[in-house]
Amino acid sequence: MSFLIQSNRRKRGEIPQYYVEEHHEAIIPPLQFDFVQAELARRERNGRYSGVSIFSNKIKCGCCGNWYGAKVWHSNDKYRRIIYRCNRKYQKGKEPCESPHYDEWELKGIFMKALNMLVQEKDECIANLQELIEDTCRTDDLEVQQESLVAEMELLAEKISKLIRQNTRMLQDQEEYQKKENTLRELYRQKNEQLDEVNDMIQDRKDKRGILANFIMNLQDLDGEQTEFREELWGGLLDEIVAEKDKSCRVIFRGGIEVTI
């Protein structure tokens, strides 16, 4: 099994949503809250939300990288069936994609087989994920940088304000004054850019922590062979299935755990 973390960035310009830690009992637990925020950001970034089917934007073509979509065969007779195939399989002007199509029951079977392989290695998997959280999701160092940058920006803002007040009270060389103000504003802009980068890195790590922690919680609840397909497990554990042209599939779970079927 291999581990790969896919991070998500919070979209700038959005009205921030706040979770007040230890203020009162949370309606949504902190780690689950982090996961939900990360998942919403991931869907928005990738354009992967669809209310049509649980299979929408979950199956990816291993040949061309496009998503699978539902197609209806024999729509007007008793042999009507829905299959899933690459959306670019027969795109006009291009060679047909060689990836196979799948029925719904086949996709469910692939997921269940991969899930049971994962459950068999549950303890080792959880231990690795917990270690991964500790190694890659801490924000202590970044929060120190964040506090330092905020303090520097506040100091620069005060210097700019003081410079402006002095210019209104006494006669100064305006060219020299403008040069000083521009220098301070440029320093402030640079610090603000650095702060944006640090804030993004902090959010990335929190997103990773939420995704991994939520995956661990779901996996801990599973014991023994899983025989019943459950939509909540499909939606909560699976990131995507990559369908290869030889009919093999790479089942990629949340947190980057990959199983080949």
N, C-alpha and C positions, 0 to 999 in steps of 0.2 A: 504494500500500500504506500502511496506517496502523499505528501502533504503540500497543499498549495493554498495560500490565503489570497482571496480576492477582496481588495479594499474598495470602499466607496467614499466619495467626497461629498460633503454637504453642499448643496447648491447655494452659491452666494446670492445675496439680495433677498433671501426668504426671511420672513418674520421668524425669529428664533423661538423654539419651544423649550420650555425649562422643566427640568425634573429637580425638585428640591429634596436633597438627600437628608434622611433622618429627621424630616420635619414632622411627618406622621406616617402611619402605615400606608404604603403605596398601593394604589389600585392595580398598577402593573409593576412587578418586581424590577429593580434597577437593571439587572442583566437582560431580562426580557425586553425592557424598554429600549435598551441599546440595540438589541437585535431587530426590533420592529423598526426603529429609525433607520438602521442600516439597510434593511430589506426594502423600505419605501424608497430610499435614495438609490439603491441598486436598480429597482424597477424603473424609476424615472430616468436614470441615466441610460439604461439599456433599452428602454421602450419595450419592456417585456411583460407588461401587465395586460391580461385579457380575461374578461369574464365569460368568454364563450365556452372554454373547455379547460379542464385541469391539465391537458396535454399541450395547450397552446404555449409556445415559446419555452418549451422544456426539452424538445428533441432537436438536436443540431446535426446537420449533415457533416460527416467527416471528410467528404470530398471537396466541398466548396465553402463550408462554413456558414451556410444559410440555415434558417430555421425550417423545420417541418411544419406543414399545415394539413388540415383535414380536407380530404377530397371524397366526393360521393361517387361510387360506382353503381351502375344500373339503377339510376335514380327513379326510373319510371316503371320498374317491374319488381317481381317478388324476390329477385336476387340483390336487391338494394343493400349496400354495405358502405360503411365509412372506413377509409384507410388514411394513414398518415404517411406523407412522402415529402421530399425536399421541395420547397416552393419554387426552386429554380430548375427542377428536373427537366422540364420541357420548355425552357425559356426560348422565345423566338430568336433566331440568329445565332444560337450557341449550341455546342455539343450537349446532348442529353447527359445529365448527371447520373453517375453509375451507382449511387446509393440506393439501397432497397427500400421498399415500403413496408409498413407494419400495420397490423390490426390492433385495436385497443387491447384485446386480451394478450397479445404478444408483448406489448409495452408494459402491461401490468406484471406479466410473468418475468420479464427482464429485471424490473425493479425489485420484485419479491426475491428473486434469486440472489441479487446483489445485496439486498438488505440482510438476508440470512447469513451470507458470508461475512458481513460486517458484524452481526450479532455474535457470531462464533469467536470473533477476535475483539469482543467488546472491551474487556478489561485493559488489554494492551493499547487499544485505540484511545480509550479515555485517558489513560496515563500519558500517552504521547501528546494528546490535545491539551491536557493540563500543563504539561511542560512547555508546549508551544505558547500558551497564553502567558506564562511567566516570562518566557524569553523574548516575546515580540510585542506584547500588549501593554507593558508598563508605560506610564506617562510621566513619571516623577521628573526625569531629566528635562523633558520638554516643558513641563509646568514651571520649572526653575527659569528656563529661557523666556517663557511667556511673561513671568513676573518681572524679569529684568528688562525686557523690551518695553513693557507698559510703563515702568518707572522712568526709563530713558525718554519715552515719548512725552510723558507728563512734564519732565524737566524741560524738554525742547519747546513744548507748548507754552510753558511759563516764560521762557526766554523770548519767544516771539511776541507774546503779549506785553512783556516789559519793554521790549524794543519799540513796539508800536506806541505805547503810552509815553515813552520818552520823546518820540518824534512829534507827538501832539503838544508837548509842553515846552519844547525848546527848539530853537533853530538849528538844523543840522544840514550837513552836506547830503543832499538827497540821493546823489549817485552812490555815495558810500553807504548810506542807510539801506538803499535798495539791495546793494550787494550783500550786506549782512543778513537782511531778511530772507533773500533768496537762498543763501547758504543754509540757514537754519531750516527753512521749509523743505529743502532738498534732503537734508538729514532726516527730517521727520518723515518724509515720503519713503525713504529707504528703510527706516525702522518699521514703518507701517507694513511695507511689503514683507519684511522678515517676519513680522508678527502674523500676517495672513498665512505664511507658509507653515509656521509653527502651529497655529490653530488648526490648519488642515491636517497636519501630521498627528496632532492629538486626537482629532475626530476620527482619523483613519484607524488609529490603534483602538479606540473605543468601539468602533464598528467591528473590528476583528474580534475583540473580546466578546461582544454581544453575540456574534455569529457562532463562535466556537462554544461559548457557554450554553447557548440555547441548544446546540447540537448535542452536547454532553448530556443535558437534562433529558432530551428526548431519547437518547440512546440508553441511558440508565434505566428507563422504564421498560425496556424490552428484554424479555428472558425467553430462552428456548426458541424453537422453530416458529416462525411467523407464517401462518397459513392464509390469513385473510388480508386482502388488499384494503388499506384504509387511506382515504384521501388526505387525512391530516398528516399521515406519515410521508406521503408523496410530497405534499406541499411544504412540510416542515423540515424534512431531511434532505430532499433531493435538490441539487442545483441544476444539473442538466444531464441528458444522455446523449453521447456522441455516437451516431450510427455510421459505421464504416461500411465500405462497399462489399467486404467479404462476409457481411452479416454479423460480424462481431460488434459489440457495443462497449464503450467506456462509460460506466456509470459514475458520475462525479457528484459526491455528496457535499452538503454544506460543510465548510471548513477545509475543502480541498481533498478529502479522502476519495481515492479513485479505485474502482473495482472493474476489472475487465471480464466481460461475459462472452 
